[in-house]
Amino acid sequence: MRKFKWIIGIILISGGIFFIGSLFQEKKVTNMSMKEIIEKNYMNKEGYIHAHPNQIDSQYLSESIGLYMEYLVQANDAEAFQQEVKKLEKEFLIETDKHTFIQWAIFETAHVNALIDDVRIIAALQHASEKFEQPTYDKLAAELKQGLTGKMQLDGYYPDFYDWSYDTTSARVVLSYLSPEFFHVLTNTKQSLELLKELSHLEQVFFPEIYDLEIGDFQLVEHVHMIDQLLIASNREHIEESSPAFQEWLIQEWDTKGKLFGQYHRTTLEPVVNYESLSVYYYLHAYFELVGENEQADKVIERAKQIEHSTELKNVHFFDFILGQQLTH
């Protein structure tokens, strides 16, 4: 199993926290909608979403189409959602060993999926099926779910990816992936639930981000990613498990500095990078709302808007763009 560990870095949400940029300036000037900006800057001629604006040679990810499908359901755009489903079926889906999987990237060699993106897409299909009264979406969701439950369970857990070229999974559980959607979409999740609860016994500010199935224990890294930390804390709140040490540090950090950086040192609790990210602020806002810190949540939006209006960078990753837009508009 160890020989597959080389690929795990491509799956983490926080494998890179991306900067915001001048596309927001373009939106203000031209008054384009988010959908129009995406179509103009993030889609190739066939309508597939690439990761970086106006860079058709950047990656085409299941993460991107999943985030966009999720947004289109919220925006009640049935026609655009239907178009994305067609693209999903045409390029992203692969059938192997009587199961259907979603490739984590297209237009390049990819033999693995990404659990977090699969769950997001399945949940979007389920919601769209009900909202748009399209039973075919629910049928597709069930087909994709069957692939996960049939091939992606290891020792009672769902690892972060499955490699169909070797018919094996990774040997780790990514704790930020254990979201409400994860528990809603998948079955046999009791052990995953217990992992989130076990974190209460670790007397640390920051959570471990990985549970290693080979050693049967949590894996600690020196530098933690705030997206993962905020998602894990939020996942715990959803199962009624509070995280007082993390919450206290987070509020103090926010009150003291008025900003939150992308990565921190696990022991010193100091930032190890100097950048801020709208995607971090998206999840920070959501977490503050979950724990009843509504005044703090409002201040997060204010800070996000300040960054949005002042930044002139031009390499906004789609992940950061779409979450930032949903936070500030």
Short mmCIF file of the C-alpha atoms (twelve columns), coordinates in Angstrom:
data_MODEL
# 
_entry.id   MODEL 
# 
loop_
_atom_site.group_PDB 
_atom_site.id 
_atom_site.type_symbol 
_atom_site.label_atom_id 
_atom_site.label_alt_id 
_atom_site.label_comp_id 
_atom_site.label_asym_id 
_atom_site.label_seq_id 
_atom_site.Cartn_x 
_atom_site.Cartn_y 
_atom_site.Cartn_z 
_atom_site.pdbx_PDB_model_num 
ATOM 1   C CA . MET A 1   0.000   0.000  0.000   1 
ATOM 2   C CA . ARG A 2   2.875   2.385  0.727   1 
ATOM 3   C CA . LYS A 3   3.764   2.768  -2.930  1 
ATOM 4   C CA . PHE A 4   0.559   4.725  -3.521  1 
ATOM 5   C CA . LYS A 5   1.351   7.460  -1.027  1 
ATOM 6   C CA . TRP A 6   3.074   9.568  -3.669  1 
ATOM 7   C CA . ILE A 7   -0.267  10.682 -5.039  1 
ATOM 8   C CA . ILE A 8   -1.999  11.843 -1.890  1 
ATOM 9   C CA . GLY A 9   -0.813  15.398 -2.131  1 
ATOM 10  C CA . ILE A 10  -2.987  16.097 -5.146  1 
ATOM 11  C CA . ILE A 11  -6.188  15.326 -3.309  1 
ATOM 12  C CA . LEU A 12  -6.129  17.583 -0.247  1 
ATOM 13  C CA . ILE A 13  -8.301  20.662 -0.393  1 
ATOM 14  C CA . SER A 14  -5.478  22.520 1.278   1 
ATOM 15  C CA . GLY A 15  -2.747  21.193 -0.974  1 
ATOM 16  C CA . GLY A 16  -2.527  24.809 -2.048  1 
ATOM 17  C CA . ILE A 17  -4.368  27.845 -0.744  1 
ATOM 18  C CA . PHE A 18  -4.734  30.160 -3.645  1 
ATOM 19  C CA . PHE A 19  -4.526  33.923 -3.925  1 
ATOM 20  C CA . ILE A 20  -7.347  36.198 -4.933  1 
ATOM 21  C CA . GLY A 21  -7.055  38.591 -7.817  1 
ATOM 22  C CA . SER A 22  -8.128  41.160 -10.326 1 
ATOM 23  C CA . LEU A 23  -11.066 39.217 -11.699 1 
ATOM 24  C CA . PHE A 24  -13.015 40.818 -8.867  1 
ATOM 25  C CA . GLN A 25  -11.992 44.214 -10.240 1 
ATOM 26  C CA . GLU A 26  -13.340 43.134 -13.625 1 
ATOM 27  C CA . LYS A 27  -16.652 42.177 -12.061 1 
ATOM 28  C CA . LYS A 28  -17.040 45.602 -10.487 1 
ATOM 29  C CA . VAL A 29  -16.191 47.433 -13.691 1 
ATOM 30  C CA . THR A 30  -18.292 45.423 -16.105 1 
ATOM 31  C CA . ASN A 31  -21.002 44.408 -13.612 1 
ATOM 32  C CA . MET A 32  -20.854 40.828 -14.869 1 
ATOM 33  C CA . SER A 33  -22.546 38.108 -12.846 1 
ATOM 34  C CA . MET A 34  -20.488 35.343 -11.293 1 
ATOM 35  C CA . LYS A 35  -21.787 32.942 -13.936 1 
ATOM 36  C CA . GLU A 36  -20.692 35.302 -16.708 1 
ATOM 37  C CA . ILE A 37  -17.217 35.703 -15.184 1 
ATOM 38  C CA . ILE A 38  -16.852 31.928 -14.977 1 
ATOM 39  C CA . GLU A 39  -17.959 31.435 -18.574 1 
ATOM 40  C CA . LYS A 40  -15.643 34.197 -19.817 1 
ATOM 41  C CA . ASN A 41  -12.537 33.470 -17.770 1 
ATOM 42  C CA . TYR A 42  -12.694 29.895 -16.518 1 
ATOM 43  C CA . MET A 43  -14.277 27.885 -19.330 1 
ATOM 44  C CA . ASN A 44  -12.753 26.581 -22.536 1 
ATOM 45  C CA . LYS A 45  -14.689 26.582 -25.797 1 
ATOM 46  C CA . GLU A 46  -16.441 23.358 -24.834 1 
ATOM 47  C CA . GLY A 47  -17.531 24.796 -21.485 1 
ATOM 48  C CA . TYR A 48  -15.214 22.830 -19.205 1 
ATOM 49  C CA . ILE A 49  -13.821 24.702 -16.201 1 
ATOM 50  C CA . HIS A 50  -10.063 25.114 -15.947 1 
ATOM 51  C CA . ALA A 51  -8.388  25.935 -12.637 1 
ATOM 52  C CA . HIS A 52  -6.821  29.311 -13.431 1 
ATOM 53  C CA . PRO A 53  -8.421  32.225 -15.297 1 
ATOM 54  C CA . ASN A 54  -7.679  32.487 -18.999 1 
ATOM 55  C CA . GLN A 55  -5.298  29.532 -18.804 1 
ATOM 56  C CA . ILE A 56  -6.865  26.774 -20.841 1 
ATOM 57  C CA . ASP A 57  -3.832  24.588 -20.179 1 
ATOM 58  C CA . SER A 58  -4.416  24.621 -16.399 1 
ATOM 59  C CA . GLN A 59  -6.077  21.617 -14.805 1 
ATOM 60  C CA . TYR A 60  -9.704  20.598 -15.276 1 
ATOM 61  C CA . LEU A 61  -10.762 19.233 -11.894 1 
ATOM 62  C CA . SER A 62  -13.702 17.376 -10.440 1 
ATOM 63  C CA . GLU A 63  -13.368 19.876 -7.591  1 
ATOM 64  C CA . SER A 64  -14.243 22.723 -9.971  1 
ATOM 65  C CA . ILE A 65  -17.262 21.146 -11.624 1 
ATOM 66  C CA . GLY A 66  -18.532 19.987 -8.231  1 
ATOM 67  C CA . LEU A 67  -18.302 23.456 -6.708  1 
ATOM 68  C CA . TYR A 68  -20.052 24.940 -9.723  1 
ATOM 69  C CA . MET A 69  -22.817 22.321 -9.659  1 
ATOM 70  C CA . GLU A 70  -23.315 23.018 -5.959  1 
ATOM 71  C CA . TYR A 71  -23.590 26.739 -6.674  1 
ATOM 72  C CA . LEU A 72  -26.043 26.247 -9.567  1 
ATOM 73  C CA . VAL A 73  -28.405 24.304 -7.314  1 
ATOM 74  C CA . GLN A 74  -28.302 27.143 -4.796  1 
ATOM 75  C CA . ALA A 75  -28.846 29.653 -7.611  1 
ATOM 76  C CA . ASN A 76  -31.831 27.648 -8.884  1 
ATOM 77  C CA . ASP A 77  -30.351 27.489 -12.394 1 
ATOM 78  C CA . ALA A 78  -31.773 24.230 -13.738 1 
ATOM 79  C CA . GLU A 79  -30.622 24.762 -17.327 1 
ATOM 80  C CA . ALA A 80  -26.988 25.448 -16.461 1 
ATOM 81  C CA . PHE A 81  -26.960 22.544 -14.018 1 
ATOM 82  C CA . GLN A 82  -28.191 20.203 -16.737 1 
ATOM 83  C CA . GLN A 83  -25.332 21.308 -18.974 1 
ATOM 84  C CA . GLU A 84  -22.807 20.537 -16.243 1 
ATOM 85  C CA . VAL A 85  -24.282 17.070 -15.759 1 
ATOM 86  C CA . LYS A 86  -23.804 16.407 -19.471 1 
ATOM 87  C CA . LYS A 87  -20.146 17.466 -19.198 1 
ATOM 88  C CA . LEU A 88  -19.714 15.311 -16.113 1 
ATOM 89  C CA . GLU A 89  -21.065 12.270 -17.951 1 
ATOM 90  C CA . LYS A 90  -19.100 12.926 -21.125 1 
ATOM 91  C CA . GLU A 91  -15.596 13.476 -19.714 1 
ATOM 92  C CA . PHE A 92  -15.363 12.815 -15.973 1 
ATOM 93  C CA . LEU A 93  -17.046 9.445  -15.552 1 
ATOM 94  C CA . ILE A 94  -15.188 6.193  -16.016 1 
ATOM 95  C CA . GLU A 95  -16.605 2.687  -15.729 1 
ATOM 96  C CA . THR A 96  -14.379 -0.011 -14.280 1 
ATOM 97  C CA . ASP A 97  -15.159 -3.375 -12.689 1 
ATOM 98  C CA . LYS A 98  -18.923 -2.741 -12.916 1 
ATOM 99  C CA . HIS A 99  -18.608 0.531  -11.012 1 
ATOM 100 C CA . THR A 100 -18.653 4.157  -12.109 1 
ATOM 101 C CA . PHE A 101 -16.127 6.649  -10.757 1 
ATOM 102 C CA . ILE A 102 -15.337 10.333 -11.203 1 
ATOM 103 C CA . GLN A 103 -11.818 11.111 -12.383 1 
ATOM 104 C CA . TRP A 104 -10.270 13.808 -10.188 1 
ATOM 105 C CA . ALA A 105 -8.913  15.482 -13.355 1 
ATOM 106 C CA . ILE A 106 -9.668  15.216 -17.072 1 
ATOM 107 C CA . PHE A 107 -7.671  15.775 -20.262 1 
ATOM 108 C CA . GLU A 108 -4.686  14.140 -18.548 1 
ATOM 109 C CA . THR A 109 -3.874  10.665 -17.278 1 
ATOM 110 C CA . ALA A 110 -5.821  10.109 -14.051 1 
ATOM 111 C CA . HIS A 111 -6.527  6.764  -12.440 1 
ATOM 112 C CA . VAL A 112 -7.935  8.007  -9.136  1 
ATOM 113 C CA . ASN A 113 -10.917 9.863  -7.773  1 
ATOM 114 C CA . ALA A 114 -11.145 12.361 -4.903  1 
ATOM 115 C CA . LEU A 115 -13.618 11.423 -2.183  1 
ATOM 116 C CA . ILE A 116 -14.454 14.983 -1.134  1 
ATOM 117 C CA . ASP A 117 -15.297 16.002 -4.698  1 
ATOM 118 C CA . ASP A 118 -17.327 12.843 -5.306  1 
ATOM 119 C CA . VAL A 119 -19.405 13.485 -2.198  1 
ATOM 120 C CA . ARG A 120 -19.991 17.095 -3.224  1 
ATOM 121 C CA . ILE A 121 -21.132 16.073 -6.711  1 
ATOM 122 C CA . ILE A 122 -23.387 13.282 -5.437  1 
ATOM 123 C CA . ALA A 123 -25.002 15.635 -2.915  1 
ATOM 124 C CA . ALA A 124 -25.525 18.263 -5.627  1 
ATOM 125 C CA . LEU A 125 -27.179 15.664 -7.880  1 
ATOM 126 C CA . GLN A 126 -29.473 14.559 -5.071  1 
ATOM 127 C CA . HIS A 127 -30.497 18.114 -4.243  1 
ATOM 128 C CA . ALA A 128 -30.974 18.978 -7.912  1 
ATOM 129 C CA . SER A 129 -33.090 15.876 -8.474  1 
ATOM 130 C CA . GLU A 130 -35.532 17.061 -5.844  1 
ATOM 131 C CA . LYS A 131 -35.367 20.771 -6.623  1 
ATOM 132 C CA . PHE A 132 -35.578 20.489 -10.412 1 
ATOM 133 C CA . GLU A 133 -37.764 17.363 -10.396 1 
ATOM 134 C CA . GLN A 134 -35.260 15.338 -12.419 1 
ATOM 135 C CA . PRO A 135 -35.175 11.682 -11.250 1 
ATOM 136 C CA . THR A 136 -32.282 10.937 -13.620 1 
ATOM 137 C CA . TYR A 137 -30.001 12.982 -11.377 1 
ATOM 138 C CA . ASP A 138 -30.875 10.857 -8.395  1 
ATOM 139 C CA . LYS A 139 -30.258 7.734  -10.452 1 
ATOM 140 C CA . LEU A 140 -26.794 8.974  -11.399 1 
ATOM 141 C CA . ALA A 141 -26.085 9.893  -7.774  1 
ATOM 142 C CA . ALA A 142 -27.002 6.365  -6.694  1 
ATOM 143 C CA . GLU A 143 -24.699 4.902  -9.341  1 
ATOM 144 C CA . LEU A 144 -21.772 7.021  -8.165  1 
ATOM 145 C CA . LYS A 145 -22.523 6.238  -4.530  1 
ATOM 146 C CA . GLN A 146 -22.454 2.522  -5.296  1 
ATOM 147 C CA . GLY A 147 -18.907 2.872  -6.596  1 
ATOM 148 C CA . LEU A 148 -17.784 4.505  -3.351  1 
ATOM 149 C CA . THR A 149 -19.497 2.043  -1.041  1 
ATOM 150 C CA . GLY A 150 -18.414 -0.919 -3.159  1 
ATOM 151 C CA . LYS A 151 -14.741 -0.068 -3.647  1 
ATOM 152 C CA . MET A 152 -13.702 2.619  -1.199  1 
ATOM 153 C CA . GLN A 153 -14.129 1.047  2.217   1 
ATOM 154 C CA . LEU A 154 -10.996 -0.039 4.064   1 
ATOM 155 C CA . ASP A 155 -11.145 -1.410 7.605   1 
ATOM 156 C CA . GLY A 156 -14.490 0.302  8.099   1 
ATOM 157 C CA . TYR A 157 -13.322 3.708  6.833   1 
ATOM 158 C CA . TYR A 158 -13.493 5.654  3.588   1 
ATOM 159 C CA . PRO A 159 -9.960  6.613  2.465   1 
ATOM 160 C CA . ASP A 160 -9.474  9.760  0.417   1 
ATOM 161 C CA . PHE A 161 -9.094  8.117  -2.996  1 
ATOM 162 C CA . TYR A 162 -9.401  4.887  -4.960  1 
ATOM 163 C CA . ASP A 163 -6.944  3.880  -7.696  1 
ATOM 164 C CA . TRP A 164 -8.757  1.700  -10.229 1 
ATOM 165 C CA . SER A 165 -5.579  0.912  -12.164 1 
ATOM 166 C CA . TYR A 166 -4.320  -1.004 -9.084  1 
ATOM 167 C CA . ASP A 167 -7.730  -1.739 -7.555  1 
ATOM 168 C CA . THR A 168 -6.693  -0.286 -4.210  1 
ATOM 169 C CA . THR A 169 -7.342  2.696  -1.996  1 
ATOM 170 C CA . SER A 170 -5.053  5.038  -0.151  1 
ATOM 171 C CA . ALA A 171 -4.340  4.178  3.480   1 
ATOM 172 C CA . ARG A 172 -5.525  7.350  5.127   1 
ATOM 173 C CA . VAL A 173 -8.657  9.196  6.154   1 
ATOM 174 C CA . VAL A 174 -8.712  12.961 5.614   1 
ATOM 175 C CA . LEU A 175 -10.656 14.364 8.558   1 
ATOM 176 C CA . SER A 176 -11.764 17.537 6.777   1 
ATOM 177 C CA . TYR A 177 -13.673 15.310 4.349   1 
ATOM 178 C CA . LEU A 178 -15.986 14.020 7.114   1 
ATOM 179 C CA . SER A 179 -18.605 16.662 6.418   1 
ATOM 180 C CA . PRO A 180 -22.388 16.582 6.938   1 
ATOM 181 C CA . GLU A 181 -22.676 15.691 3.236   1 
ATOM 182 C CA . PHE A 182 -20.294 12.770 3.764   1 
ATOM 183 C CA . PHE A 183 -22.521 11.310 6.475   1 
ATOM 184 C CA . HIS A 184 -25.667 12.033 4.471   1 
ATOM 185 C CA . VAL A 185 -24.444 10.498 1.220   1 
ATOM 186 C CA . LEU A 186 -22.578 7.414  2.459   1 
ATOM 187 C CA . THR A 187 -23.450 4.421  4.600   1 
ATOM 188 C CA . ASN A 188 -21.358 2.551  7.182   1 
ATOM 189 C CA . THR A 189 -19.833 5.748  8.555   1 
ATOM 190 C CA . LYS A 190 -19.893 4.961  12.298  1 
ATOM 191 C CA . GLN A 191 -16.121 4.571  12.586  1 
ATOM 192 C CA . SER A 192 -15.548 7.823  10.718  1 
ATOM 193 C CA . LEU A 193 -17.894 9.535  13.165  1 
ATOM 194 C CA . GLU A 194 -15.880 8.155  16.064  1 
ATOM 195 C CA . LEU A 195 -12.693 9.653  14.610  1 
ATOM 196 C CA . LEU A 196 -14.184 13.134 14.854  1 
ATOM 197 C CA . LYS A 197 -15.250 12.444 18.429  1 
ATOM 198 C CA . GLU A 198 -11.819 11.103 19.415  1 
ATOM 199 C CA . LEU A 199 -10.265 14.464 18.647  1 
ATOM 200 C CA . SER A 200 -11.801 15.743 21.891  1 
ATOM 201 C CA . HIS A 201 -9.224  13.709 23.821  1 
ATOM 202 C CA . LEU A 202 -6.261  15.387 22.143  1 
ATOM 203 C CA . GLU A 203 -5.312  18.361 24.280  1 
ATOM 204 C CA . GLN A 204 -4.059  20.544 21.440  1 
ATOM 205 C CA . VAL A 205 -5.224  23.716 19.748  1 
ATOM 206 C CA . PHE A 206 -4.844  22.318 16.241  1 
ATOM 207 C CA . PHE A 207 -6.340  19.057 15.054  1 
ATOM 208 C CA . PRO A 208 -4.505  16.276 13.258  1 
ATOM 209 C CA . GLU A 209 -5.617  16.412 9.635   1 
ATOM 210 C CA . ILE A 210 -5.015  12.759 8.753   1 
ATOM 211 C CA . TYR A 211 -5.794  9.374  10.295  1 
ATOM 212 C CA . ASP A 212 -3.247  6.822  9.077   1 
ATOM 213 C CA . LEU A 213 -4.873  3.417  8.587   1 
ATOM 214 C CA . GLU A 214 -1.530  1.606  8.405   1 
ATOM 215 C CA . ILE A 215 -0.394  2.693  11.861  1 
ATOM 216 C CA . GLY A 216 -3.891  3.054  13.293  1 
ATOM 217 C CA . ASP A 217 -3.328  6.538  14.643  1 
ATOM 218 C CA . PHE A 218 -3.611  10.215 13.842  1 
ATOM 219 C CA . GLN A 219 -0.812  11.795 11.841  1 
ATOM 220 C CA . LEU A 220 0.581   15.142 12.975  1 
ATOM 221 C CA . VAL A 221 2.374   17.558 10.678  1 
ATOM 222 C CA . GLU A 222 4.336   20.627 11.712  1 
ATOM 223 C CA . HIS A 223 2.438   23.100 9.536   1 
ATOM 224 C CA . VAL A 224 -1.366  23.018 9.576   1 
ATOM 225 C CA . HIS A 225 -3.690  24.375 6.894   1 
ATOM 226 C CA . MET A 226 -6.468  26.629 8.104   1 
ATOM 227 C CA . ILE A 227 -8.988  25.387 5.575   1 
ATOM 228 C CA . ASP A 228 -8.602  21.868 6.941   1 
ATOM 229 C CA . GLN A 229 -8.620  23.081 10.551  1 
ATOM 230 C CA . LEU A 230 -11.805 25.096 10.050  1 
ATOM 231 C CA . LEU A 231 -13.513 22.267 8.207   1 
ATOM 232 C CA . ILE A 232 -12.640 19.754 10.926  1 
ATOM 233 C CA . ALA A 233 -13.895 22.123 13.625  1 
ATOM 234 C CA . SER A 234 -17.107 22.680 11.641  1 
ATOM 235 C CA . ASN A 235 -17.536 18.952 11.058  1 
ATOM 236 C CA . ARG A 236 -17.297 18.435 14.815  1 
ATOM 237 C CA . GLU A 237 -19.857 21.157 15.519  1 
ATOM 238 C CA . HIS A 238 -22.288 19.421 13.189  1 
ATOM 239 C CA . ILE A 239 -22.088 16.299 15.351  1 
ATOM 240 C CA . GLU A 240 -22.396 18.403 18.521  1 
ATOM 241 C CA . GLU A 241 -18.750 18.146 19.507  1 
ATOM 242 C CA . SER A 242 -17.278 21.494 20.530  1 
ATOM 243 C CA . SER A 243 -13.600 22.411 20.170  1 
ATOM 244 C CA . PRO A 244 -12.953 24.933 22.966  1 
ATOM 245 C CA . ALA A 245 -9.146  25.136 22.628  1 
ATOM 246 C CA . PHE A 246 -9.307  25.766 18.890  1 
ATOM 247 C CA . GLN A 247 -12.229 28.169 19.186  1 
ATOM 248 C CA . GLU A 248 -10.551 30.205 21.938  1 
ATOM 249 C CA . TRP A 249 -7.306  30.475 19.963  1 
ATOM 250 C CA . LEU A 250 -9.179  31.384 16.774  1 
ATOM 251 C CA . ILE A 251 -11.158 34.201 18.374  1 
ATOM 252 C CA . GLN A 252 -8.060  35.571 20.085  1 
ATOM 253 C CA . GLU A 253 -6.076  35.426 16.836  1 
ATOM 254 C CA . TRP A 254 -8.862  37.191 14.971  1 
ATOM 255 C CA . ASP A 255 -9.411  39.831 17.676  1 
ATOM 256 C CA . THR A 256 -5.681  40.526 17.932  1 
ATOM 257 C CA . LYS A 257 -4.718  40.611 14.262  1 
ATOM 258 C CA . GLY A 258 -7.983  41.120 12.391  1 
ATOM 259 C CA . LYS A 259 -6.881  38.538 9.860   1 
ATOM 260 C CA . LEU A 260 -6.215  34.824 9.508   1 
ATOM 261 C CA . PHE A 261 -3.334  33.431 7.484   1 
ATOM 262 C CA . GLY A 262 -3.270  30.309 5.342   1 
ATOM 263 C CA . GLN A 263 -0.991  28.101 7.457   1 
ATOM 264 C CA . TYR A 264 0.198   28.010 11.074  1 
ATOM 265 C CA . HIS A 265 2.868   26.203 13.070  1 
ATOM 266 C CA . ARG A 266 1.322   23.446 15.151  1 
ATOM 267 C CA . THR A 267 3.414   24.115 18.258  1 
ATOM 268 C CA . THR A 268 4.124   27.847 18.247  1 
ATOM 269 C CA . LEU A 269 0.645   28.724 16.898  1 
ATOM 270 C CA . GLU A 270 2.268   31.384 14.731  1 
ATOM 271 C CA . PRO A 271 1.616   31.871 10.991  1 
ATOM 272 C CA . VAL A 272 4.173   30.302 8.675   1 
ATOM 273 C CA . VAL A 273 2.932   32.098 5.541   1 
ATOM 274 C CA . ASN A 274 2.067   35.736 4.955   1 
ATOM 275 C CA . TYR A 275 -0.925  35.347 2.657   1 
ATOM 276 C CA . GLU A 276 -4.641  35.506 3.308   1 
ATOM 277 C CA . SER A 277 -7.210  33.586 1.296   1 
ATOM 278 C CA . LEU A 278 -10.865 34.176 0.518   1 
ATOM 279 C CA . SER A 279 -11.480 30.444 0.761   1 
ATOM 280 C CA . VAL A 280 -10.095 30.506 4.322   1 
ATOM 281 C CA . TYR A 281 -12.427 33.396 5.098   1 
ATOM 282 C CA . TYR A 282 -15.360 31.539 3.558   1 
ATOM 283 C CA . TYR A 283 -14.864 28.670 6.014   1 
ATOM 284 C CA . LEU A 284 -13.980 30.998 8.895   1 
ATOM 285 C CA . HIS A 285 -17.267 32.841 8.383   1 
ATOM 286 C CA . ALA A 286 -19.175 29.549 8.296   1 
ATOM 287 C CA . TYR A 287 -17.495 28.358 11.494  1 
ATOM 288 C CA . PHE A 288 -18.182 31.586 13.387  1 
ATOM 289 C CA . GLU A 289 -21.842 31.333 12.409  1 
ATOM 290 C CA . LEU A 290 -21.961 27.720 13.585  1 
ATOM 291 C CA . VAL A 291 -20.650 28.613 17.052  1 
ATOM 292 C CA . GLY A 292 -22.855 31.687 17.415  1 
ATOM 293 C CA . GLU A 293 -20.118 34.292 16.899  1 
ATOM 294 C CA . ASN A 294 -22.253 36.328 14.511  1 
ATOM 295 C CA . GLU A 295 -20.489 39.636 15.114  1 
ATOM 296 C CA . GLN A 296 -17.171 37.990 14.301  1 
ATOM 297 C CA . ALA A 297 -18.718 36.434 11.208  1 
ATOM 298 C CA . ASP A 298 -19.774 39.875 9.959   1 
ATOM 299 C CA . LYS A 299 -16.232 41.168 10.472  1 
ATOM 300 C CA . VAL A 300 -14.895 38.289 8.357   1 
ATOM 301 C CA . ILE A 301 -17.034 39.456 5.440   1 
ATOM 302 C CA . GLU A 302 -15.761 43.014 5.910   1 
ATOM 303 C CA . ARG A 303 -12.151 41.817 5.810   1 
ATOM 304 C CA . ALA A 304 -12.815 39.641 2.776   1 
ATOM 305 C CA . LYS A 305 -14.294 42.603 0.906   1 
ATOM 306 C CA . GLN A 306 -11.248 44.729 1.746   1 
ATOM 307 C CA . ILE A 307 -8.970  42.116 0.227   1 
ATOM 308 C CA . GLU A 308 -11.229 41.656 -2.764  1 
ATOM 309 C CA . HIS A 309 -11.204 45.370 -3.563  1 
ATOM 310 C CA . SER A 310 -7.478  45.950 -3.104  1 
ATOM 311 C CA . THR A 311 -5.792  42.934 -4.640  1 
ATOM 312 C CA . GLU A 312 -4.352  43.108 -8.152  1 
ATOM 313 C CA . LEU A 313 -3.154  39.515 -8.600  1 
ATOM 314 C CA . LYS A 314 -4.259  37.657 -11.711 1 
ATOM 315 C CA . ASN A 315 -3.962  33.996 -10.838 1 
ATOM 316 C CA . VAL A 316 -7.141  33.322 -8.899  1 
ATOM 317 C CA . HIS A 317 -7.716  29.588 -8.589  1 
ATOM 318 C CA . PHE A 318 -11.329 28.600 -9.261  1 
ATOM 319 C CA . PHE A 319 -11.680 27.163 -5.748  1 
ATOM 320 C CA . ASP A 320 -10.822 30.519 -4.180  1 
ATOM 321 C CA . PHE A 321 -12.830 32.494 -6.724  1 
ATOM 322 C CA . ILE A 322 -16.175 30.747 -6.380  1 
ATOM 323 C CA . LEU A 323 -16.056 30.536 -2.570  1 
ATOM 324 C CA . GLY A 324 -14.954 34.161 -2.314  1 
ATOM 325 C CA . GLN A 325 -17.778 35.317 -4.536  1 
ATOM 326 C CA . GLN A 326 -20.340 33.438 -2.476  1 
ATOM 327 C CA . LEU A 327 -18.955 35.003 0.696   1 
ATOM 328 C CA . THR A 328 -18.859 38.631 -0.395  1 
ATOM 329 C CA . HIS A 329 -21.787 38.975 -2.824  1 
# 
